[in-house]
Amino acid sequence: MNYKHLKSSDPEIYKLVRAETRRQASELTLIASENYAWPAVLEALASPLTNKYAEGYVGKRYYSGNKIIDKVETLAIERAKALFCAEHANVQALSGTPANLAIYSALCNYGDTILGLSLSHGGHLSHGHSVSASGKLYKFINYEVDQTSEQINFEKLRQLALENQPKIIVAGFSAYPRNIDWQKFRNICDEVGAYLLIDLSHTAGMVAAGVLPNPTNLADVVMMTTHKTLRGPRAAIVLCKLALAEKIDKAIFPGTQGGPHENTIAAVAVCLAEAQRPEFKTYAEQILANAKVMADELKNLSYHLVADGTDTHLLILDLSHKNINGREAENLLAIAGINTSRSTIPFDPLPPTKASGLRLGTAAITARGMKETEVKILVKMIDEILKANDKKLAKQKKAEIKELCKKFPVQ
Ligand SMILES: Cc1ncc(COP(=O)(O)O)c(C=O)c1O
């Protein structure tokens, strides 16, 4: 991008933008929630659409001058509906957390009971953690994974639902590596009369590409962030049945937000157009193939993975029997230019600030064009660094990572 004006108007920010761009180019991200937005997405974000106030919805705005903006938002809505086979789409949510809060407010009253997976078992803060408004405003009850399989125990979940009669069950996670049996969630919701909210934030790209099952028809509401596997802007899409459309729309605007960010909505439309292309399916398949190889290679090196592997783009390395905790591993790898995120493992004896696990994801390295060969090189390097637990060695590896990055520029 040409930063001509930024350079002269604010040289300090200009320099930082350039420095961060260089950092992203010369380091790797295995952070499962990150990706590189498409160049066309960045251009849409930087467009004058940011200048327009468009409070309201298509054809019903509070200000004049929204004829073109209406076309932009309509494109985003229609593409989201088509890609995910949804009856209704709202593309105004600013991000995942506000979207979840809006959905809860649409479907529940404050204090109502909601079931969500515990954060330390793979859930998200906005699924009822006590530090989040979700946990303060609603009575969240956590379900957990099974201690042996480290996967959702549906019988226990069903019992919890029968005992507590929740208004909503939240399914969909931040650190859960296995495929989810969405139908089982639907069945439990039907039995107890709860809404099913599916949070597809992490796997939206693979679902859009058709390489993971699309659960939209089973859910009452689906929420997904657009900045992870979809390679879009920092935003969220909410899909729902027509019967809930008015409630959801009102909860987003005016319930919890004001003017929509139409430059971002244009960028959402752009990433959805990219996701319709055959090349995107190839990309999504490669994300999964890379994650599988990463899991197999780590297992060959006798690492334990939570739930024994992955069906998605992410895996969680269980370091509890190694000489290093999640935070130390994260810091050490960062010295080498490999960015990861520490993660609790189910029944973790350590607090989340330290954590016994390390979450790894393949969406971003795959976006740079890396395949199985590079994943094998990376796993070898990660293993060497973690085993040595030595900052000097990690520093030495930085040069190798830089070389690898040069061969696979951010696209
Ligand atoms: C499953 C899930 N839901 C919601 C969110 C929240 O998204 P945001 O950071 O955009 O608020 C995340 C973020 O990582 C997530 O993983």
The ligand as a Gaussian input file, in Angstrom:
#p B3LYP/6-31G(d) Opt

LIG

0 1
 C      -14.724000     -18.825000      19.321000
 C      -14.502000     -17.351000      19.405000
 N      -15.557000     -16.542000      19.621000
 C      -15.412000     -15.219000      19.732000
 C      -14.177000     -14.613000      19.621000
 C      -14.064000     -13.149000      19.842000
 O      -13.702000     -12.442000      18.735000
 P      -13.127000     -10.947000      18.870000
 O      -11.720000     -11.059000      19.340000
 O      -13.266000     -10.435000      17.482000
 O      -13.986000     -10.213000      19.844000
 C      -13.049000     -15.416000      19.381000
 C      -11.722000     -14.796000      19.247000
 O      -10.705000     -15.372000      19.150000
 C      -13.222000     -16.817000      19.285000
 O      -12.182000     -17.638000      19.107000

